[in-house]
């Protein structure tokens, strides 16, 4: 195994930022269509002459196309969401020369989801047909729509088959959807801290987040103004989700660094514990960098996730197709049993699959923070 380079070795490493647009109407799964659509995406590494070294990477719920390197800004329409924590790629420790995903070997593509707020067509973008932002009129989307839009991008680049699809958390569900929608176009799947189906607790958490946003008086059925957005609803939604991302021990440790904050949202209750301040601070930061409508659309798409009517297509997978399923022992967003269920599904259907458990005290967020725990397994899997 090659040693992971430190940050100084990759200080100049960055991706190539691009837009892909289509003049053809994009038909959504629900029968509606977008007449003009764009995807914002970044690429890392070099596409080889055979175009067979491509890894399509799916980000988590609140991620973006900016997976690695440093990007000060995107464009005028996106920069109001482009906070400090967005400028360094969300998987920066994992992608680059000699890193977990080695860009001296692979050409990595990561796109912002349809419905997102970091450059792809979504509620906060202009509808060319009306000249106004879509806002609450943006149609409902599904994971199938997100995957199909990205595969249209792949095809537009002349890429016939993907070397691998990789996704963590919600991105793992999208990577899995890609395998079943396009079984003949994928060689490998790496699913990290994800699963195979919605669990009751996830459905409840997602529903709570949806209702938190919709219940904010400023939401206005999605037609809020930039200056009067449903910030408190989005903050509450983030709090509901965030408690599943970080282990309780790590949360308590991080909270020790928080100074108690005073109430600032017209509530009669003032925080009395550092952990409350930590949650409020994290939620407030998030509400500055994400759009409530986009959050609602993506979480609602997650609620519709199902592969039950797609699994028969696994028979079309190449005999050489293989899967890697990585779980985190302290994960309470996607519990380890969910990874085992996915792995067992592959084995039951005579699909080559490896199951690897990461031991970490950081919970679900380990997949963002600890590349050294993933390097041997993921790098070896991709190199096979």
C-alpha positions in Angstrom: 0.0 0.0 0.0 1.4 3.4 -0.9 1.6 5.9 1.9 -1.0 8.7 1.9 0.5 12.0 0.9 0.1 14.9 3.3 -1.8 18.1 2.5 1.3 19.9 1.3 1.9 17.4 -1.4 -1.5 18.2 -3.0 -1.8 21.9 -2.2 -2.0 22.7 -5.9 -4.4 19.8 -6.8 -7.8 20.8 -8.0 -10.5 19.6 -10.3 -11.9 21.1 -13.5 -15.2 22.8 -13.0 -17.7 22.6 -15.9 -21.4 22.8 -16.8 -23.2 20.3 -19.0 -26.4 21.6 -20.7 -29.0 20.0 -22.9 -31.5 21.6 -25.2 -33.6 18.4 -25.2 -36.4 18.2 -22.7 -35.6 16.0 -19.7 -38.5 13.7 -18.9 -38.9 13.1 -15.2 -40.1 9.8 -13.7 -43.4 11.5 -12.6 -44.2 12.5 -16.2 -43.3 16.1 -15.9 -40.3 17.5 -17.9 -37.6 20.1 -17.6 -37.2 21.9 -20.9 -33.7 23.2 -20.2 -31.4 21.5 -17.7 -27.8 21.9 -16.6 -25.5 19.8 -14.4 -22.6 21.4 -12.6 -19.7 18.9 -12.3 -16.0 18.6 -11.6 -13.5 16.2 -13.0 -10.2 14.9 -11.5 -7.4 13.1 -13.2 -7.0 12.3 -16.9 -9.5 10.4 -19.1 -7.4 7.8 -20.9 -7.6 7.1 -24.7 -10.0 4.2 -24.2 -12.2 6.1 -21.9 -12.4 3.1 -19.6 -10.8 4.6 -16.4 -13.9 6.6 -15.3 -15.2 6.6 -11.7 -18.6 8.3 -11.2 -18.8 9.6 -7.7 -22.0 10.4 -5.9 -22.0 12.9 -3.0 -24.0 12.8 0.2 -27.2 14.7 0.8 -25.7 18.2 1.3 -22.6 17.7 -0.7 -21.7 19.2 -4.1 -19.8 18.6 -7.3 -16.7 20.0 -5.5 -15.2 16.7 -4.2 -11.5 17.6 -4.0 -9.1 20.5 -4.1 -9.8 24.2 -3.2 -12.3 26.4 -5.0 -12.8 29.9 -3.8 -16.0 30.5 -5.7 -18.3 29.0 -8.3 -20.3 31.7 -10.0 -22.5 34.6 -9.0 -25.7 32.5 -8.7 -24.1 29.9 -6.4 -21.7 32.0 -4.4 -24.2 33.1 -1.7 -24.3 29.4 -0.7 -20.5 28.9 -1.1 -19.5 29.2 2.5 -16.0 28.6 3.9 -16.6 24.9 4.5 -17.6 24.4 0.8 -14.3 25.7 -0.6 -12.3 22.6 0.3 -13.7 19.6 -1.5 -15.9 17.4 0.7 -13.7 14.3 -0.1 -10.5 16.2 -0.4 -8.6 13.7 1.8 -9.6 10.8 -0.4 -9.1 12.0 -4.0 -5.8 12.9 -5.7 -2.5 11.3 -6.7 -1.7 8.3 -4.5 -4.8 8.9 -2.4 -7.6 6.5 -1.7 -9.0 7.2 -5.2 -5.8 7.7 -7.2 -6.1 10.3 -9.9 -2.9 9.2 -11.5 -5.0 6.1 -12.5 -8.6 7.1 -12.6 -10.7 9.9 -14.1 -13.2 10.9 -11.5 -16.5 12.7 -12.2 -18.7 14.2 -9.5 -21.9 16.2 -10.4 -24.2 18.3 -8.3 -27.6 16.6 -8.2 -30.5 17.7 -10.3 -32.5 19.7 -7.8 -29.4 20.9 -6.0 -28.2 24.4 -5.2 -24.6 24.4 -6.3 -25.0 25.0 -10.0 -27.2 22.2 -11.3 -30.8 23.0 -12.3 -32.9 23.2 -9.2 -35.4 25.4 -7.4 -33.0 28.3 -7.0 -32.1 28.5 -10.7 -33.8 30.5 -13.4 -36.5 28.7 -15.5 -35.7 29.9 -19.0 -39.4 29.5 -20.0 -40.5 32.1 -17.4 -37.4 34.1 -16.7 -38.0 33.6 -13.0 -36.6 31.2 -10.5 -38.4 27.9 -10.2 -38.8 28.0 -6.4 -41.9 26.1 -5.3 -42.8 25.3 -8.9 -39.7 23.1 -9.3 -41.1 19.5 -10.0 -40.6 16.6 -7.7 -37.6 14.4 -8.6 -36.6 10.9 -7.9 -33.3 9.1 -7.5 -33.9 7.6 -10.9 -34.1 11.2 -12.4 -30.8 12.1 -10.7 -29.0 9.0 -12.0 -30.4 9.3 -15.5 -29.3 13.0 -15.7 -25.8 12.0 -14.7 -25.7 9.1 -17.1 -26.7 11.4 -19.9 -23.7 13.5 -19.0 -21.5 10.4 -19.1 -22.8 9.5 -22.5 -22.3 13.1 -23.8 -18.6 12.7 -22.9 -18.3 9.6 -25.1 -17.9 7.2 -22.2 -19.5 3.8 -22.9 -18.9 2.1 -19.6 -17.9 3.2 -16.1 -15.0 1.6 -14.4 -16.7 2.1 -11.1 -19.5 3.9 -9.3 -18.7 5.1 -5.8 -21.1 6.6 -3.3 -21.3 7.1 0.5 -24.4 7.7 2.6 -27.2 8.9 0.3 -24.7 8.8 -2.5 -24.4 5.0 -2.0 -28.1 4.6 -2.7 -27.6 6.6 -5.9 -24.6 4.4 -6.9 -26.7 1.3 -6.3 -29.6 2.8 -8.4 -27.1 3.3 -11.2 -26.1 -0.4 -11.1 -29.6 -1.6 -11.5 -30.7 1.1 -14.1 -27.5 0.6 -16.2 -26.2 -2.9 -15.4 -24.3 -3.2 -18.6 -22.5 0.1 -18.1 -20.9 -0.5 -14.7 -18.0 -2.7 -13.8 -17.7 -2.1 -10.0 -19.7 -0.7 -7.2 -18.3 0.7 -3.9 -21.1 1.4 -1.4 -19.9 3.1 1.8 -22.0 3.8 4.9 -25.2 3.2 2.9 -27.8 0.5 2.4 -30.2 -1.3 0.1 -33.6 0.0 1.3 -35.3 2.6 3.4 -35.5 1.8 7.1 -38.4 2.8 9.3 -36.2 5.2 11.4 -34.9 6.8 8.2 -38.4 7.4 6.9 -39.3 9.0 10.3 -36.2 11.2 10.3 -36.8 12.3 6.7 -40.4 13.0 7.4 -39.5 15.1 10.4 -37.1 17.1 8.3 -39.7 17.7 5.6 -42.3 18.9 8.1 -39.7 21.1 9.8 -39.1 23.1 6.6 -42.7 23.1 5.4 -43.9 24.3 8.9 -41.8 27.4 8.8 -44.1 30.4 8.3 -41.6 31.9 5.8 -41.6 28.8 3.6 -44.7 30.0 1.7 -45.1 26.7 -0.3 -41.5 27.1 -1.5 -42.0 30.6 -2.9 -40.0 32.5 -0.2 -37.7 35.4 -0.9 -33.9 35.3 -0.6 -34.0 37.8 2.3 -36.8 36.0 4.1 -36.0 32.3 3.7 -37.2 29.6 6.1 -34.0 29.5 7.9 -35.3 28.2 11.2 -37.1 25.4 9.5 -34.0 24.4 7.6 -32.0 24.6 10.9 -34.4 22.3 12.6 -34.3 19.9 9.7 -30.5 19.9 9.9 -30.6 19.2 13.6 -32.8 16.2 13.1 -30.4 14.8 10.5 -27.2 15.8 12.1 -27.7 13.7 15.2 -27.4 10.6 13.1 -24.1 11.7 11.4 -21.8 12.0 14.5 -21.4 9.5 17.2 -22.5 10.6 20.7 -19.0 10.5 22.1 -17.6 12.7 19.3 -20.6 15.0 19.6 -19.9 15.4 23.3 -16.3 16.1 22.6 -17.0 18.7 20.0 -19.6 20.3 22.2 -16.9 21.0 24.9 -15.4 23.5 22.5 -18.6 25.4 22.2 -19.4 28.5 24.2 -23.0 28.7 25.4 -25.0 30.9 23.0 -27.9 33.1 23.9 -31.3 32.6 22.4 -31.6 34.5 19.1 -34.8 33.2 17.6 -37.5 34.7 19.7 -37.8 31.5 21.8 -38.4 31.7 25.6 -35.9 28.9 26.0 -32.2 29.6 26.3 -29.6 26.9 25.8 -28.2 25.6 29.1 -25.9 22.8 27.8 -22.9 23.1 25.5 -24.3 20.3 23.3 -27.3 22.5 22.6 -25.1 25.3 21.5 -23.1 22.9 19.3 -26.3 21.8 17.6 -27.6 25.4 17.2 -24.2 26.5 15.8 -23.9 23.6 13.3 -27.5 24.1 12.1 -27.1 27.9 11.7 -23.9 27.4 9.7 -25.7 24.9 7.4 -28.7 27.2 6.8 -26.2 29.7 5.4 -24.9 27.3 2.8 -27.9 25.4 1.5 -31.3 26.1 0.0 -34.4 24.9 1.8 -36.2 23.9 -1.4 -33.2 21.9 -2.6 -33.0 20.1 0.8 -36.7 19.4 0.6 -36.6 18.0 -3.0 -33.6 15.7 -2.3 -35.0 14.4 1.0 -38.4 13.8 -0.6 -36.6 11.9 -3.4 -34.9 9.8 -0.7 -38.3 8.9 0.7 -39.3 7.4 -2.7 -36.1 5.3 -3.0 -36.8 1.7 -3.9 -35.0 -0.9 -6.0 -37.6 -3.6 -5.6 -38.7 -3.4 -9.2 -35.2 -3.0 -10.6 -33.3 -5.9 -9.1 -34.1 -8.3 -11.9 -31.7 -6.3 -14.1 -28.8 -7.6 -12.0 -28.9 -10.6 -14.3 -27.4 -8.3 -17.0 -24.4 -7.4 -14.9 -21.1 -8.6 -16.3 -19.8 -11.9 -14.8 -16.8 -9.8 -13.8 -18.8 -7.2 -11.9 -18.0 -7.0 -8.3 -19.2 -5.0 -5.3 -17.5 -3.6 -2.2 -19.7 -2.8 0.8 -18.1 -0.8 3.6 -19.9 -0.3 6.9 -18.9 1.8 10.0 -19.4 0.0 13.3 -20.7 3.2 15.1 -23.0 4.4 12.2 -26.5 5.2 13.3 -27.6 6.8 10.0 -27.1 3.6 8.1 -26.6 0.9 10.7 -24.1 -1.9 10.0 -26.9 -4.4 9.6 -28.0 -2.5 6.5 -24.6 -3.0 4.9 -24.8 -6.7 5.7 -28.2 -6.9 4.1 -26.8 -5.3 0.9 -23.8 -7.6 0.8 -26.1 -10.7 1.4 -28.4 -9.6 -1.4 -25.4 -9.6 -3.8 -24.2 -13.0 -2.6 -27.7 -14.5 -2.8 -27.9 -13.3 -6.4 -24.4 -14.8 -7.2 -22.7 -11.4 -7.5 -19.2 -11.1 -6.2 -19.2 -8.9 -3.1 -16.8 -8.0 -0.3 -18.0 -6.7 3.1 -15.6 -4.6 5.1 -16.3 -3.1 8.5 -14.5 0.1 9.6 -14.0 0.5 13.3 -14.3 4.2 14.2 -15.4 6.4 17.1 -16.6 9.1 14.7 -19.9 7.5 13.6 -21.4 8.0 10.1 -19.1 11.0 9.4 -16.0 8.7 9.5 -16.3 8.3 5.7 -15.5 12.1 5.4 -12.8 12.3 8.0 -10.6 9.2 8.1 -9.1 8.2 4.8 -6.5 6.0 6.4 -9.3 3.6 7.5 -10.5 3.2 3.9 -7.3 3.3 1.9 -6.2 -0.4 2.0 -9.6 -1.8 1.2 -11.0 0.7 -1.3 -7.7 1.2 -3.2 -7.2 -2.6 -3.4 -10.8 -3.1 -4.6 -10.4 -0.5 -7.4 -7.1 -1.9 -8.5 -8.4 -5.5 -9.0 
